[in-house]
Amino acid sequence: MTIPINLEEKLAAFSDLWSPKIVGAFNGHDLMVVKVKGEFNWHSHADTDDFFLVLKGRLTIDLRDGPVTLGPGEFYVVPRGVEHRPVAEEETHILLIEPAGTPNTGDAATAAVKQAI
Amino acid sequence: MTIPINLEEKLAAFSDLWSPKIVGAFNGHDLMVVKVKGEFNWHSHADTDDFFLVLKGRLTIDLRDGPVTLGPGEFYVVPRGVEHRPVAEEETHILLIEPAGTPNTGDAATAAVKQAI
């Protein structure tokens, strides 16, 4: 039997923050869920747009010209090359899409290892 | 001020079925919302995987080796080249991601025109 991917079930399977988990693949991209709380670093991705869909909580994406704030059911795409810093006051759950192998910090040296779950 | 895309607001802005509306762009792909009810045609996409995330309702994707059924917060990726037929008994709302210009029926001659909203 073919079964779909349930995002809530996948999110219940881990608790570490800022560590994207791969839950699917699409056209050479990883579909990932991540739990975040606090401030991430300022970074950019030279070669890819960055898609954020909030599933639970509240995410602010600081941009150099001001913040964008997302609640559940809201998404934002940071264009490639644009510096941004994700910030969440409460624990926030996000669906991410990035080309397979994209470092989450914008730099392979400091990036989290993305595991499939 | 930069504002995110609210999927529910976008879905409230139209009522026609099986007519994907473009709500964003990501790495050469259209991010789209669509309302469906009833049976679509069997089709496949030779050049792209097909991503379905159910936001509301219930979607069955018939595959030649059996169906996969998705509720809210569940996604499924139909691999490129795989025949499938979306079916929904009740009105169902979906987030789709496809390369810009992909015909929703798999055939440009019968495809819906995708409008941005």
gemmi code that builds the backbone of each chain (N, CA, C; Angstrom):
import gemmi

chains = {
    "A": [
        ("MET", (0.848, -1.189, 0.000), (0.000, 0.000, 0.000), (0.890, 1.248, 0.000)),
        ("THR", (0.541, 2.184, -0.836), (1.294, 3.438, -0.878), (0.748, 4.374, 0.186)),
        ("ILE", (1.606, 4.938, 1.004), (1.118, 5.865, 2.029), (1.761, 7.240, 1.839)),
        ("PRO", (0.996, 8.273, 2.199), (1.523, 9.626, 2.055), (2.482, 9.942, 3.207)),
        ("ILE", (3.125, 11.084, 3.121), (3.966, 11.583, 4.215), (3.122, 12.505, 5.077)),
        ("ASN", (3.037, 12.159, 6.369), (2.287, 12.983, 7.311), (3.272, 13.913, 8.039)),
        ("LEU", (3.131, 15.201, 7.812), (4.120, 16.154, 8.339), (4.146, 16.159, 9.867)),
        ("GLU", (2.968, 16.075, 10.485), (2.907, 16.113, 11.951), (3.593, 14.882, 12.553)),
        ("GLU", (3.365, 13.724, 11.927), (4.034, 12.503, 12.413), (5.544, 12.617, 12.282)),
        ("LYS", (5.996, 13.150, 11.171), (7.445, 13.307, 10.979), (8.018, 14.259, 12.028)),
        ("LEU", (7.284, 15.343, 12.297), (7.763, 16.324, 13.274), (7.781, 15.755, 14.697)),
        ("ALA", (6.894, 14.794, 14.958), (6.847, 14.191, 16.296), (8.023, 13.240, 16.527)),
        ("ALA", (8.757, 12.927, 15.472), (9.810, 11.908, 15.559), (11.170, 12.471, 15.977)),
        ("PHE", (11.263, 13.772, 16.198), (12.549, 14.341, 16.613), (12.301, 15.612, 17.408)),
        ("SER", (13.322, 16.062, 18.117), (13.144, 17.260, 18.938), (14.278, 18.270, 18.779)),
        ("ASP", (15.338, 17.914, 18.074), (16.449, 18.868, 17.961), (16.072, 20.047, 17.073)),
        ("LEU", (16.648, 21.198, 17.394), (16.304, 22.445, 16.723), (17.307, 22.756, 15.605)),
        ("TRP", (16.837, 23.490, 14.603), (17.703, 23.970, 13.504), (18.398, 22.823, 12.786)),
        ("SER", (17.753, 21.669, 12.745), (18.352, 20.489, 12.120), (17.340, 19.868, 11.156)),
        ("PRO", (17.322, 20.334, 9.910), (16.307, 19.884, 8.947), (16.359, 18.377, 8.719)),
        ("LYS", (15.198, 17.761, 8.663), (15.077, 16.319, 8.406), (14.429, 16.124, 7.033)),
        ("ILE", (15.026, 15.280, 6.239), (14.515, 15.045, 4.887), (13.330, 14.082, 4.949)),
        ("VAL", (12.200, 14.499, 4.389), (10.999, 13.668, 4.418), (10.494, 13.308, 3.019)),
        ("GLY", (11.162, 13.822, 2.000), (10.752, 13.488, 0.642), (11.692, 14.117, -0.363)),
        ("ALA", (11.470, 13.782, -1.611), (12.314, 14.303, -2.698), (11.414, 14.752, -3.835)),
        ("PHE", (11.831, 15.820, -4.508), (11.026, 16.385, -5.585), (11.941, 17.103, -6.566)),
        ("ASN", (12.040, 16.605, -7.778), (12.820, 17.284, -8.830), (14.205, 17.718, -8.360)),
        ("GLY", (14.909, 16.820, -7.697), (16.273, 17.137, -7.272), (16.351, 17.974, -6.011)),
        ("HIS", (15.189, 18.249, -5.422), (15.136, 19.004, -4.181), (14.814, 18.068, -3.019)),
        ("ASP", (15.293, 18.451, -1.835), (14.851, 17.788, -0.608), (13.636, 18.514, -0.056)),
        ("LEU", (12.621, 17.735, 0.337), (11.509, 18.258, 1.131), (11.875, 17.970, 2.581)),
        ("MET", (11.878, 18.995, 3.413), (12.376, 18.842, 4.777), (11.440, 19.493, 5.779)),
        ("VAL", (11.415, 18.925, 6.983), (10.764, 19.612, 8.097), (11.850, 19.978, 9.099)),
        ("VAL", (11.608, 21.082, 9.797), (12.587, 21.536, 10.786), (11.850, 22.202, 11.940)),
        ("LYS", (12.401, 22.040, 13.140), (11.911, 22.759, 14.315), (12.923, 23.852, 14.641)),
        ("VAL", (12.438, 25.062, 14.858), (13.353, 26.157, 15.153), (12.853, 26.927, 16.366)),
        ("LYS", (13.782, 27.498, 17.094), (13.475, 28.433, 18.184), (14.746, 29.240, 18.437)),
        ("GLY", (14.583, 30.554, 18.559), (15.750, 31.416, 18.743), (16.167, 32.043, 17.425)),
        ("GLU", (17.400, 32.477, 17.382), (17.921, 33.179, 16.201), (18.893, 32.304, 15.437)),
        ("PHE", (18.758, 32.238, 14.145), (19.739, 31.579, 13.291), (20.753, 32.648, 12.858)),
        ("ASN", (21.717, 32.251, 12.064), (22.704, 33.245, 11.593), (22.219, 33.934, 10.305)),
        ("TRP", (22.714, 35.099, 10.064), (22.511, 35.750, 8.773), (23.241, 34.938, 7.713)),
        ("HIS", (22.549, 34.650, 6.604), (23.214, 33.917, 5.531), (22.441, 34.123, 4.230)),
        ("SER", (23.017, 33.645, 3.151), (22.302, 33.639, 1.873), (22.735, 32.411, 1.090)),
        ("HIS", (21.932, 32.080, 0.079), (22.247, 30.954, -0.796), (22.413, 31.511, -2.208)),
        ("ALA", (23.635, 31.406, -2.726), (23.919, 32.024, -4.024), (23.151, 31.349, -5.161)),
        ("ASP", (22.853, 30.051, -4.990), (22.356, 29.267, -6.130), (20.918, 28.792, -5.991)),
        ("THR", (20.232, 29.186, -4.931), (18.855, 28.684, -4.784), (17.987, 29.664, -4.014)),
        ("ASP", (16.718, 29.714, -4.416), (15.710, 30.372, -3.596), (15.503, 29.525, -2.343)),
        ("ASP", (14.889, 30.125, -1.320), (14.721, 29.432, -0.054), (13.243, 29.508, 0.336)),
        ("PHE", (12.576, 28.357, 0.352), (11.128, 28.287, 0.601), (10.861, 27.916, 2.056)),
        ("PHE", (10.043, 28.721, 2.722), (9.639, 28.459, 4.106), (8.112, 28.446, 4.183)),
        ("LEU", (7.532, 27.338, 4.630), (6.089, 27.277, 4.912), (5.930, 26.937, 6.390)),
        ("VAL", (5.318, 27.849, 7.138), (5.131, 27.606, 8.576), (3.954, 26.663, 8.782)),
        ("LEU", (4.185, 25.613, 9.563), (3.155, 24.623, 9.882), (2.577, 24.887, 11.264)),
        ("LYS", (3.417, 25.426, 12.157), (2.992, 25.667, 13.543), (3.932, 26.716, 14.128)),
        ("GLY", (3.382, 27.617, 14.922), (4.221, 28.634, 15.550), (4.274, 29.909, 14.735)),
        ("ARG", (5.404, 30.580, 14.811), (5.523, 31.896, 14.185), (6.998, 32.134, 13.851)),
        ("LEU", (7.244, 32.450, 12.595), (8.621, 32.636, 12.131), (8.795, 34.048, 11.595)),
        ("THR", (9.819, 34.716, 12.084), (10.215, 35.981, 11.463), (11.466, 35.728, 10.631)),
        ("ILE", (11.431, 36.186, 9.400), (12.633, 36.133, 8.564), (13.132, 37.569, 8.437)),
        ("ASP", (14.225, 37.850, 9.139), (14.821, 39.180, 9.011), (15.493, 39.291, 7.649)),
        ("LEU", (15.193, 40.373, 6.973), (15.835, 40.697, 5.706), (16.526, 42.044, 5.921)),
        ("ARG", (17.482, 42.383, 5.098), (18.234, 43.624, 5.334), (17.331, 44.850, 5.227)),
        ("ASP", (16.201, 44.722, 4.485), (15.295, 45.868, 4.399), (14.036, 45.693, 5.235)),
        ("GLY", (14.096, 44.801, 6.235), (12.979, 44.662, 7.161), (12.531, 43.221, 7.284)),
        ("PRO", (11.757, 42.910, 8.330), (11.368, 41.524, 8.581), (10.082, 41.136, 7.853)),
        ("VAL", (9.920, 39.821, 7.631), (8.637, 39.275, 7.204), (8.262, 38.212, 8.232)),
        ("THR", (7.019, 38.260, 8.701), (6.599, 37.343, 9.764), (5.509, 36.420, 9.256)),
        ("LEU", (5.690, 35.110, 9.500), (4.805, 34.069, 8.976), (4.158, 33.280, 10.113)),
        ("GLY", (2.858, 33.092, 10.008), (2.139, 32.183, 10.893), (1.807, 30.901, 10.147)),
        ("PRO", (1.069, 29.992, 10.805), (0.700, 28.713, 10.174), (-0.063, 28.934, 8.859)),
        ("GLY", (0.315, 28.175, 7.841), (-0.355, 28.294, 6.555), (0.162, 29.442, 5.714)),
        ("GLU", (1.273, 30.030, 6.135), (1.856, 31.125, 5.359), (3.258, 30.734, 4.898)),
        ("PHE", (3.577, 31.138, 3.662), (4.924, 30.847, 3.171), (5.587, 32.110, 2.641)),
        ("TYR", (6.902, 32.009, 2.536), (7.684, 33.083, 1.930), (8.865, 32.453, 1.219)),
        ("VAL", (9.210, 33.005, 0.072), (10.370, 32.529, -0.677), (11.437, 33.620, -0.657)),
        ("VAL", (12.554, 33.328, -0.022), (13.690, 34.257, -0.044), (14.424, 34.039, -1.364)),
        ("PRO", (14.512, 35.065, -2.210), (15.189, 34.869, -3.499), (16.675, 34.543, -3.309)),
        ("ARG", (17.211, 33.820, -4.268), (18.626, 33.455, -4.185), (19.488, 34.711, -4.014)),
        ("GLY", (20.510, 34.568, -3.209), (21.448, 35.674, -3.030), (21.035, 36.696, -1.987)),
        ("VAL", (19.803, 36.590, -1.489), (19.298, 37.588, -0.533), (19.626, 37.154, 0.896)),
        ("GLU", (20.297, 38.022, 1.616), (20.657, 37.713, 2.997), (19.409, 37.670, 3.883)),
        ("HIS", (19.378, 36.686, 4.755), (18.227, 36.558, 5.651), (18.648, 35.872, 6.942)),
        ("ARG", (17.826, 36.081, 7.959), (18.065, 35.462, 9.266), (16.725, 35.018, 9.852)),
        ("PRO", (16.478, 33.710, 9.932), (15.259, 33.213, 10.566), (15.326, 33.376, 12.092)),
        ("VAL", (14.216, 33.807, 12.667), (14.109, 34.015, 14.112), (12.734, 33.523, 14.564)),
        ("ALA", (12.691, 32.773, 15.669), (11.405, 32.330, 16.217), (11.419, 32.486, 17.726)),
        ("GLU", (10.417, 33.175, 18.261), (10.360, 33.338, 19.724), (9.882, 32.061, 20.391)),
        ("GLU", (8.912, 31.386, 19.755), (8.421, 30.103, 20.267), (8.892, 28.993, 19.331)),
        ("GLU", (8.797, 27.742, 19.781), (9.186, 26.647, 18.892), (8.263, 26.655, 17.678)),
        ("THR", (8.850, 26.645, 16.517), (8.113, 26.799, 15.268), (8.497, 25.680, 14.306)),
        ("HIS", (7.479, 25.155, 13.623), (7.688, 24.020, 12.719), (7.505, 24.492, 11.276)),
        ("ILE", (8.425, 24.082, 10.438), (8.500, 24.630, 9.077), (8.703, 23.517, 8.057)),
        ("LEU", (8.074, 23.685, 6.897), (8.394, 22.858, 5.725), (9.353, 23.646, 4.845)),
        ("LEU", (10.463, 23.018, 4.504), (11.500, 23.642, 3.675), (11.669, 22.859, 2.384)),
        ("ILE", (12.026, 23.545, 1.323), (12.388, 22.877, 0.070), (13.691, 23.485, -0.417)),
        ("GLU", (14.678, 22.663, -0.601), (15.981, 23.138, -1.081), (16.579, 22.083, -1.989)),
        ("PRO", (17.377, 22.504, -2.960), (18.082, 21.519, -3.777), (18.869, 20.573, -2.873)),
        ("ALA", (18.859, 19.296, -3.175), (19.580, 18.316, -2.365), (21.013, 18.785, -2.173)),
        ("GLY", (21.465, 18.766, -0.916), (22.849, 19.131, -0.627), (23.073, 20.581, -0.268)),
        ("THR", (22.005, 21.407, -0.287), (22.175, 22.820, 0.075), (22.526, 22.945, 1.558)),
        ("PRO", (23.616, 23.644, 1.905), (23.942, 23.839, 3.322), (22.979, 24.828, 3.970)),
        ("ASN", (22.407, 24.467, 5.133), (21.355, 25.321, 5.713), (21.884, 26.672, 6.181)),
        ("THR", (23.188, 26.744, 6.425), (23.779, 28.013, 6.852), (24.300, 28.833, 5.670)),
        ("GLY", (24.197, 28.261, 4.477), (24.784, 28.920, 3.316), (26.255, 28.579, 3.136)),
        ("ASP", (26.790, 27.741, 4.056), (28.229, 27.433, 4.069), (28.397, 25.981, 4.506)),
        ("ALA", (28.972, 25.158, 3.622), (29.097, 23.725, 3.926), (29.872, 23.471, 5.218)),
        ("ALA", (30.784, 24.381, 5.569), (31.632, 24.175, 6.746), (30.850, 24.228, 8.052)),
        ("THR", (29.743, 24.976, 8.061), (28.997, 25.158, 9.306), (27.596, 24.540, 9.247)),
        ("ALA", (27.262, 23.883, 8.142), (25.887, 23.412, 7.938), (25.562, 22.179, 8.777)),
        ("ALA", (24.288, 22.049, 9.130), (23.803, 20.839, 9.790), (23.790, 19.697, 8.769)),
        ("VAL", (24.044, 18.500, 9.252), (23.906, 17.319, 8.399), (22.423, 16.982, 8.316)),
        ("LYS", (21.913, 16.881, 7.096), (20.478, 16.621, 6.933), (20.229, 15.127, 6.840)),
        ("GLN", (19.491, 14.617, 7.803), (19.177, 13.193, 7.809), (17.773, 12.960, 7.290)),
        ("ALA", (17.592, 11.835, 6.640), (16.244, 11.422, 6.248), (15.572, 10.764, 7.444)),
        ("ILE", (14.289, 11.029, 7.643), (13.539, 10.348, 8.703), (12.263, 9.771, 8.102)),
    ],
    "B": [
        ("MET", (6.610, 47.147, 3.392), (6.657, 45.995, 4.291), (6.515, 44.716, 3.467)),
        ("THR", (7.337, 43.752, 3.776), (7.263, 42.469, 3.084), (6.217, 41.604, 3.777)),
        ("ILE", (5.308, 41.043, 2.995), (4.301, 40.182, 3.614), (4.380, 38.770, 3.022)),
        ("PRO", (4.055, 37.777, 3.854), (4.091, 36.395, 3.368), (2.846, 36.090, 2.542)),
        ("ILE", (2.832, 34.931, 1.935), (1.652, 34.454, 1.213), (0.831, 33.596, 2.164)),
        ("ASN", (-0.438, 33.996, 2.349), (-1.347, 33.242, 3.212), (-2.193, 32.316, 2.336)),
        ("LEU", (-2.004, 31.014, 2.499), (-2.655, 30.055, 1.598), (-4.175, 30.117, 1.703)),
        ("GLU", (-4.682, 30.264, 2.929), (-6.140, 30.298, 3.120), (-6.753, 31.533, 2.437)),
        ("GLU", (-6.065, 32.660, 2.563), (-6.559, 33.882, 1.893), (-6.573, 33.708, 0.376)),
        ("LYS", (-5.520, 33.100, -0.145), (-5.452, 32.882, -1.598), (-6.587, 31.951, -2.042)),
        ("LEU", (-6.832, 30.914, -1.241), (-7.890, 29.957, -1.596), (-9.277, 30.591, -1.512)),
        ("ALA", (-9.431, 31.597, -0.645), (-10.731, 32.255, -0.504), (-11.028, 33.160, -1.692)),
        ("ALA", (-10.027, 33.406, -2.529), (-10.166, 34.388, -3.610), (-10.718, 33.802, -4.902)),
        ("PHE", (-10.997, 32.487, -4.914), (-11.541, 31.894, -6.146), (-12.361, 30.666, -5.778)),
        ("SER", (-13.173, 30.221, -6.735), (-14.017, 29.065, -6.421), (-13.999, 27.996, -7.514)),
        ("ASP", (-13.372, 28.285, -8.655), (-13.403, 27.284, -9.726), (-12.522, 26.084, -9.388)),
        ("LEU", (-12.956, 24.930, -9.881), (-12.290, 23.668, -9.551), (-11.276, 23.292, -10.627)),
        ("TRP", (-10.267, 22.513, -10.203), (-9.264, 21.968, -11.141), (-8.568, 23.060, -11.944)),
        ("SER", (-8.428, 24.233, -11.351), (-7.814, 25.354, -12.048), (-6.738, 25.974, -11.150)),
        ("PRO", (-5.521, 25.459, -11.232), (-4.460, 25.899, -10.321), (-4.170, 27.388, -10.458)),
        ("LYS", (-3.992, 28.046, -9.330), (-3.668, 29.477, -9.295), (-2.249, 29.640, -8.763)),
        ("ILE", (-1.471, 30.426, -9.472), (-0.074, 30.631, -9.088), (0.002, 31.635, -7.939)),
        ("VAL", (0.644, 31.238, -6.845), (0.748, 32.118, -5.681), (2.205, 32.420, -5.318)),
        ("GLY", (3.131, 31.853, -6.056), (4.535, 32.139, -5.778), (5.434, 31.428, -6.768)),
        ("ALA", (6.707, 31.721, -6.674), (7.693, 31.128, -7.573), (8.889, 30.680, -6.761)),
        ("PHE", (9.472, 29.570, -7.178), (10.605, 29.000, -6.444), (11.470, 28.192, -7.404)),
        ("ASN", (12.685, 28.648, -7.637), (13.636, 27.893, -8.466), (13.033, 27.413, -9.792)),
        ("GLY", (12.354, 28.312, -10.482), (11.804, 27.965, -11.792), (10.509, 27.178, -11.725)),
        ("HIS", (10.004, 26.972, -10.510), (8.740, 26.271, -10.305), (7.648, 27.269, -9.931)),
        ("ASP", (6.408, 26.918, -10.289), (5.253, 27.647, -9.785), (4.779, 26.992, -8.490)),
        ("LEU", (4.513, 27.810, -7.485), (3.805, 27.369, -6.287), (2.343, 27.715, -6.536)),
        ("MET", (1.475, 26.715, -6.421), (0.080, 26.909, -6.813), (-0.867, 26.334, -5.765)),
        ("VAL", (-2.039, 26.959, -5.656), (-3.118, 26.347, -4.889), (-4.228, 25.976, -5.866)),
        ("VAL", (-4.932, 24.913, -5.527), (-6.016, 24.460, -6.393), (-7.126, 23.870, -5.527)),
        ("LYS", (-8.369, 24.067, -5.988), (-9.527, 23.412, -5.369), (-9.981, 22.299, -6.294)),
        ("VAL", (-10.199, 21.127, -5.749), (-10.620, 20.004, -6.589), (-11.822, 19.307, -5.957)),
        ("LYS", (-12.640, 18.733, -6.800), (-13.735, 17.858, -6.363), (-14.136, 17.018, -7.565)),
        ("GLY", (-14.278, 15.720, -7.345), (-14.603, 14.830, -8.452), (-13.341, 14.129, -8.952)),
        ("GLU", (-13.434, 13.632, -10.163), (-12.324, 12.867, -10.751), (-11.622, 13.673, -11.819)),
        ("PHE", (-10.314, 13.683, -11.787), (-9.530, 14.267, -12.869), (-9.232, 13.149, -13.869)),
        ("ASN", (-8.510, 13.480, -14.926), (-8.156, 12.435, -15.895), (-6.858, 11.718, -15.498)),
        ("TRP", (-6.702, 10.510, -15.967), (-5.428, 9.816, -15.846), (-4.406, 10.558, -16.702)),
        ("HIS", (-3.238, 10.820, -16.127), (-2.183, 11.488, -16.902), (-0.839, 11.256, -16.233)),
        ("SER", (0.204, 11.657, -16.919), (1.540, 11.632, -16.323), (2.330, 12.813, -16.865)),
        ("HIS", (3.415, 13.132, -16.169), (4.302, 14.209, -16.606), (5.668, 13.587, -16.872)),
        ("ALA", (6.087, 13.629, -18.133), (7.336, 12.951, -18.499), (8.551, 13.611, -17.855)),
        ("ASP", (8.457, 14.927, -17.605), (9.659, 15.672, -17.237), (9.668, 16.207, -15.816)),
        ("THR", (8.669, 15.883, -15.030), (8.656, 16.443, -13.682), (7.930, 15.529, -12.705)),
        ("ASP", (8.444, 15.506, -11.464), (7.688, 14.921, -10.373), (6.487, 15.830, -10.094)),
        ("ASP", (5.512, 15.297, -9.377), (4.280, 16.039, -9.126), (4.018, 16.031, -7.615)),
        ("PHE", (4.103, 17.214, -7.003), (3.987, 17.354, -5.545), (2.574, 17.787, -5.170)),
        ("PHE", (1.949, 17.058, -4.256), (0.615, 17.393, -3.755), (0.672, 17.472, -2.219)),
        ("LEU", (0.321, 18.607, -1.652), (0.171, 18.730, -0.197), (-1.279, 19.131, 0.079)),
        ("VAL", (-2.002, 18.288, 0.790), (-3.399, 18.597, 1.082), (-3.479, 19.586, 2.246)),
        ("LEU", (-4.224, 20.672, 2.026), (-4.415, 21.705, 3.038), (-5.752, 21.527, 3.743)),
        ("LYS", (-6.731, 21.007, 3.016), (-8.090, 20.842, 3.560), (-8.796, 19.768, 2.738)),
        ("GLY", (-9.577, 18.922, 3.379), (-10.316, 17.899, 2.641), (-9.554, 16.588, 2.561)),
        ("ARG", (-9.756, 15.879, 1.488), (-9.193, 14.539, 1.363), (-8.995, 14.233, -0.126)),
        ("LEU", (-7.786, 13.846, -0.472), (-7.444, 13.590, -1.870), (-6.980, 12.153, -2.030)),
        ("THR", (-7.576, 11.463, -2.977), (-7.041, 10.161, -3.367), (-6.312, 10.329, -4.698)),
        ("ILE", (-5.099, 9.826, -4.740), (-4.367, 9.794, -6.008), (-4.341, 8.343, -6.460)),
        ("ASP", (-5.149, 8.044, -7.474), (-5.120, 6.689, -8.023), (-3.831, 6.495, -8.803)),
        ("LEU", (-3.167, 5.403, -8.512), (-1.975, 4.996, -9.256), (-2.297, 3.644, -9.863)),
        ("ARG", (-1.579, 3.239, -10.885), (-1.914, 1.976, -11.555), (-1.765, 0.775, -10.625)),
        ("ASP", (-0.940, 0.913, -9.573), (-0.814, -0.201, -8.615), (-1.535, 0.065, -7.303)),
        ("GLY", (-2.497, 0.980, -7.316), (-3.316, 1.211, -6.130), (-3.344, 2.671, -5.732)),
        ("PRO", (-4.318, 3.059, -4.882), (-4.474, 4.467, -4.532), (-3.623, 4.875, -3.325)),
        ("VAL", (-3.346, 6.166, -3.244), (-2.789, 6.746, -2.022), (-3.740, 7.870, -1.617)),
        ("THR", (-4.102, 7.886, -0.323), (-5.088, 8.857, 0.145), (-4.445, 9.807, 1.147)),
        ("LEU", (-4.662, 11.103, 0.918), (-4.027, 12.154, 1.717), (-5.069, 13.016, 2.417)),
        ("GLY", (-4.840, 13.261, 3.701), (-5.628, 14.227, 4.451), (-4.810, 15.500, 4.672)),
        ("PRO", (-5.365, 16.456, 5.429), (-4.654, 17.713, 5.674), (-3.291, 17.473, 6.342)),
        ("GLY", (-2.292, 18.181, 5.862), (-0.948, 18.031, 6.420), (-0.203, 16.824, 5.885)),
        ("GLU", (-0.729, 16.220, 4.831), (-0.057, 15.074, 4.225), (0.301, 15.393, 2.775)),
        ("PHE", (1.490, 14.922, 2.360), (1.873, 15.147, 0.966), (2.285, 13.841, 0.310)),
        ("TYR", (2.293, 13.875, -1.002), (2.782, 12.749, -1.788), (3.404, 13.304, -3.059)),
        ("VAL", (4.503, 12.688, -3.467), (5.165, 13.089, -4.713), (4.997, 11.957, -5.719)),
        ("VAL", (4.277, 12.232, -6.795), (4.167, 11.266, -7.890), (5.424, 11.405, -8.747)),
        ("PRO", (6.227, 10.344, -8.858), (7.455, 10.465, -9.655), (7.150, 10.739, -11.121)),
        ("ARG", (8.086, 11.400, -11.775), (7.894, 11.723, -13.197), (7.602, 10.439, -13.983)),
        ("GLY", (6.711, 10.551, -14.948), (6.404, 9.424, -15.812), (5.371, 8.463, -15.259)),
        ("VAL", (4.991, 8.647, -13.993), (4.050, 7.707, -13.374), (2.610, 8.192, -13.595)),
        ("GLU", (1.796, 7.317, -14.161), (0.397, 7.668, -14.414), (-0.367, 7.810, -13.101)),
        ("HIS", (-1.200, 8.818, -13.034), (-1.977, 9.038, -11.819), (-3.275, 9.765, -12.157)),
        ("ARG", (-4.226, 9.611, -11.238), (-5.523, 10.287, -11.393), (-5.972, 10.805, -10.035)),
        ("PRO", (-5.970, 12.128, -9.828), (-6.481, 12.696, -8.582), (-8.014, 12.588, -8.512)),
        ("VAL", (-8.504, 12.231, -7.344), (-9.939, 12.088, -7.102), (-10.255, 12.647, -5.714)),
        ("ALA", (-11.325, 13.440, -5.613), (-11.738, 13.954, -4.296), (-13.251, 13.870, -4.185)),
        ("GLU", (-13.722, 13.239, -3.117), (-15.179, 13.150, -2.922), (-15.752, 14.465, -2.430)),
        ("GLU", (-14.987, 15.141, -1.563), (-15.427, 16.452, -1.078), (-14.490, 17.513, -1.673)),
        ("GLU", (-14.889, 18.782, -1.581), (-13.995, 19.827, -2.090), (-12.710, 19.814, -1.278)),
        ("THR", (-11.607, 19.739, -1.970), (-10.301, 19.568, -1.334), (-9.340, 20.633, -1.845)),
        ("HIS", (-8.548, 21.183, -0.916), (-7.619, 22.263, -1.255), (-6.192, 21.744, -1.167)),
        ("ILE", (-5.397, 22.072, -2.176), (-4.080, 21.461, -2.337), (-3.041, 22.521, -2.674)),
        ("LEU", (-1.842, 22.340, -2.142), (-0.678, 23.104, -2.599), (0.086, 22.247, -3.598)),
        ("LEU", (0.361, 22.805, -4.761), (1.065, 22.108, -5.835), (2.380, 22.830, -6.144)),
        ("ILE", (3.363, 22.090, -6.560), (4.608, 22.682, -7.057), (4.954, 21.992, -8.364)),
        ("GLU", (5.089, 22.794, -9.402), (5.433, 22.242, -10.712), (6.323, 23.231, -11.436)),
        ("PRO", (7.203, 22.748, -12.306), (7.991, 23.667, -13.109), (7.055, 24.619, -13.862)),
        ("ALA", (7.409, 25.881, -13.932), (6.579, 26.860, -14.621), (6.248, 26.344, -16.011)),
        ("GLY", (4.962, 26.390, -16.352), (4.537, 25.982, -17.688), (4.091, 24.537, -17.817)),
        ("THR", (4.184, 23.759, -16.721), (3.754, 22.365, -16.801), (2.247, 22.288, -17.018)),
        ("PRO", (1.765, 21.559, -18.039), (0.320, 21.411, -18.232), (-0.271, 20.482, -17.163)),
        ("ASN", (-1.370, 20.915, -16.521), (-1.884, 20.134, -15.393), (-2.453, 18.788, -15.818)),
        ("THR", (-2.804, 18.672, -17.085), (-3.335, 17.403, -17.586), (-2.236, 16.519, -18.177)),
        ("GLY", (-1.008, 17.033, -18.208), (0.069, 16.316, -18.875), (0.120, 16.605, -20.364)),
        ("ASP", (-0.784, 17.447, -20.846), (-0.924, 17.704, -22.283), (-1.328, 19.163, -22.475)),
        ("ALA", (-0.466, 19.921, -23.150), (-0.715, 21.361, -23.303), (-2.059, 21.646, -23.978)),
        ("ALA", (-2.534, 20.700, -24.804), (-3.779, 20.913, -25.568), (-5.003, 20.943, -24.672)),
        ("THR", (-4.942, 20.249, -23.541), (-6.131, 20.145, -22.681), (-5.921, 20.826, -21.324)),
        ("ALA", (-4.763, 21.433, -21.123), (-4.433, 21.952, -19.795), (-5.186, 23.219, -19.457)),
        ("ALA", (-5.423, 23.426, -18.144), (-5.979, 24.687, -17.668), (-4.928, 25.775, -17.788)),
        ("VAL", (-5.381, 26.998, -18.055), (-4.466, 28.143, -18.034), (-4.250, 28.524, -16.569)),
        ("LYS", (-2.994, 28.590, -16.167), (-2.695, 28.898, -14.771), (-2.524, 30.396, -14.597)),
        ("GLN", (-3.408, 30.984, -13.802), (-3.339, 32.418, -13.557), (-2.685, 32.692, -12.217)),
        ("ALA", (-1.976, 33.791, -12.146), (-1.443, 34.244, -10.859), (-2.543, 34.975, -10.107)),
        ("ILE", (-2.641, 34.765, -8.801), (-3.607, 35.519, -7.982), (-2.871, 36.143, -6.821)),
    ],
}
model = gemmi.Model(1)
for chain_id, residues in chains.items():
    chain = gemmi.Chain(chain_id)
    for i, (resn, *xyz) in enumerate(residues, 1):
        res = gemmi.Residue()
        res.name, res.seqid = resn, gemmi.SeqId(i, " ")
        for name, pos in zip(("N", "CA", "C"), xyz):
            atom = gemmi.Atom()
            atom.name, atom.element = name, gemmi.Element(name[0])
            atom.pos, atom.b_iso = gemmi.Position(*pos), 0.0
            res.add_atom(atom)
        chain.add_residue(res)
    model.add_chain(chain)
structure = gemmi.Structure()
structure.add_model(model)
structure.setup_entities()
